[in-house]
Amino acid sequence: MANIQMIEVNTEMLEGIGSYCLRSKKKSQGYINKNKWLNKRFEEGLKYIQLLKNNKQVGFIEYTDAEFSSRVVHADDYLVIHCLWVSETGKGHGAKLINKCIQDAKSRLKKGVIVVTNSETSWTPSKEIFLKNNFKLVDTAPYQFELLVYRFENNTSLPTFPTNWENRIQRFQDLTILRSFQCPYVEVATENLITAANELGLDVNVIDLKNRGELMELSPTPYGIFSVVFKGTLISFHRLTIHSVMKRLKELMD
């Protein structure tokens, strides 16, 4: 019978077990950046729970207070799930991890738990598992972003997205990357963009979002960790191949 364990990773354990994503490339800059980011966020109360099956990593969930979250959403007194991933589906692993977050939220007297999803990319969690676990869709934003909530009391205030997305995007006319290192794949996404821009003779402005205040003010999408904008147009909010980046940039340059 399989031995299933849930382990809350802290700074000390991170040195040994490591973070989940990109764990096969522990010397990559993206992996290093993620671990540095986690160590800072642990001080803010972020939870990084790994699921082990027979001592092998098979999934994880990352969540934190909305006030410290990397998602662009108004959700005071909620917990925000950043990431949920399992390597084996249909085993109930995802539900176990979601329930862990819900129980933490209840014990801390939070209003509930939220998650931002998007059907265009695997960079956000899939909404289906949350709908199966009684989350409800409560708001949407451009580019197919959706806000789901598990609310403990029906009379508590619902979380919402900002509404000024077009104004946010229009302020960036030069080729601009806005990023944080909540995701280890941000590094390679940045490298691909810069390589494509160099091929086309374009300069790239990189804005590292240092805190939640900057994130809430500047991010052009609810997924606050990576955005590429050029001539007031959103190029991407997730990793693209060099070829795909060049194609999109050329369309705007013509």
Residue pairs with C-beta under 8 A, 6 or more apart in sequence:
2 53
2 54
3 52
3 53
3 54
3 55
4 51
4 52
4 53
4 93
4 96
5 51
5 52
5 53
5 55
6 49
6 50
6 51
6 52
6 96
6 97
6 100
7 13
7 17
7 49
7 50
7 51
7 52
8 47
8 48
8 49
9 17
9 19
9 38
9 48
9 49
9 50
10 42
11 39
11 42
14 35
14 38
14 39
14 48
17 50
17 57
18 26
18 31
18 35
19 31
19 34
19 35
19 38
19 48
19 60
19 184
20 50
20 57
20 59
20 60
20 85
21 31
21 34
21 83
21 85
21 183
21 184
21 185
22 28
22 30
22 31
22 34
22 184
22 185
23 31
23 57
25 31
28 184
28 187
28 188
29 187
30 181
30 184
30 185
30 186
30 187
30 188
31 184
33 181
33 184
33 186
33 187
34 181
34 182
34 183
34 184
36 181
37 180
37 181
37 182
38 46
38 48
41 64
41 68
42 48
44 64
44 65
44 68
45 64
45 65
45 68
46 62
46 63
46 64
46 68
47 61
47 62
47 63
47 64
47 101
47 104
48 60
48 61
48 62
49 60
49 61
49 62
49 97
49 100
49 101
50 57
50 59
50 60
51 57
51 58
51 59
51 60
51 86
51 93
51 96
51 97
52 58
53 88
53 93
57 87
58 86
58 87
58 88
58 93
59 84
59 85
59 86
59 87
59 88
59 93
59 94
59 97
60 83
60 84
60 85
60 97
61 81
61 83
61 84
61 97
61 98
61 100
61 101
62 81
62 82
62 83
62 84
63 79
63 80
63 81
63 82
63 101
63 104
63 113
64 79
64 80
64 82
65 78
65 79
65 80
66 73
66 75
66 76
66 77
66 78
66 79
66 80
66 114
66 159
67 76
67 212
68 212
69 75
69 80
69 82
69 212
70 82
70 180
70 182
70 215
70 224
70 225
71 80
71 82
71 114
71 116
71 222
71 223
71 224
72 161
72 162
72 215
72 216
72 219
72 221
72 222
72 223
72 224
73 80
73 114
73 116
73 147
73 159
73 160
73 161
73 162
73 222
74 159
74 160
74 161
74 162
75 114
75 159
75 160
77 110
77 111
78 105
78 110
78 111
78 112
78 113
78 114
78 149
78 159
79 101
79 104
79 105
79 108
79 110
79 112
79 113
79 114
80 113
80 114
80 115
80 116
81 98
81 101
81 113
81 114
81 115
81 125
82 182
83 125
83 183
84 94
84 97
84 98
84 115
84 125
84 129
85 125
86 93
86 94
86 97
94 129
95 129
95 132
95 133
98 113
98 129
98 130
98 133
99 133
101 113
102 113
102 150
105 112
105 113
105 152
106 152
110 152
111 151
111 152
111 153
111 156
111 157
112 149
112 150
112 151
112 152
112 156
113 135
113 149
113 150
114 147
114 148
114 149
114 150
114 159
115 125
115 127
115 130
115 135
115 147
115 148
116 124
116 145
116 146
116 147
116 148
116 222
116 223
117 124
117 125
117 126
117 127
117 130
117 145
117 146
117 148
118 124
118 143
118 144
118 145
118 146
118 223
118 237
119 127
119 144
120 143
120 144
120 238
121 237
121 238
123 183
123 185
123 223
123 226
123 237
123 238
123 239
124 223
127 135
127 137
127 146
127 148
130 148
130 150
131 137
131 148
133 150
134 150
135 148
135 149
135 150
136 148
136 149
136 150
136 151
137 146
137 147
137 148
138 147
138 148
138 149
138 158
138 159
138 160
139 146
139 147
139 158
139 159
139 160
139 161
140 146
140 147
140 161
141 147
141 161
141 162
141 165
141 221
141 222
142 165
142 166
142 221
143 221
143 234
143 237
145 161
145 221
145 222
145 223
147 159
147 160
147 161
147 222
149 158
149 159
151 158
161 222
162 216
165 220
165 221
168 218
168 219
168 220
169 220
169 229
169 232
169 233
169 234
170 232
171 232
172 220
172 229
172 230
172 232
173 230
173 231
173 232
174 203
174 205
174 230
175 197
175 202
175 203
175 204
175 205
175 228
175 229
175 230
175 249
176 204
176 205
176 206
176 207
176 228
176 229
176 230
177 190
177 193
177 204
177 205
177 206
177 207
177 226
177 227
177 228
178 207
178 209
178 218
178 219
178 220
178 226
178 227
178 229
179 186
179 190
179 206
179 207
179 208
179 209
179 225
179 226
179 227
180 186
180 208
180 209
180 215
180 224
180 225
180 226
181 187
181 225
182 225
183 225
183 226
185 239
186 225
186 226
188 239
189 226
189 236
189 238
189 239
189 240
190 206
190 226
192 239
192 240
192 241
192 242
192 245
193 204
193 228
193 235
193 240
193 245
194 204
195 242
195 245
196 242
196 243
196 245
196 246
196 249
197 203
197 204
197 245
197 249
199 242
199 246
200 246
200 249
200 250
200 253
202 249
207 218
209 215
209 218
209 219
209 224
209 225
215 224
219 227
220 227
220 229
220 234
221 227
221 234
221 237
223 237
223 238
226 236
226 237
226 238
226 239
227 234
227 236
227 237
228 234
228 235
228 236
228 237
228 245
229 235
230 249
230 252
231 252
233 252
235 245
235 248
235 249
235 252
236 245
236 248
240 248
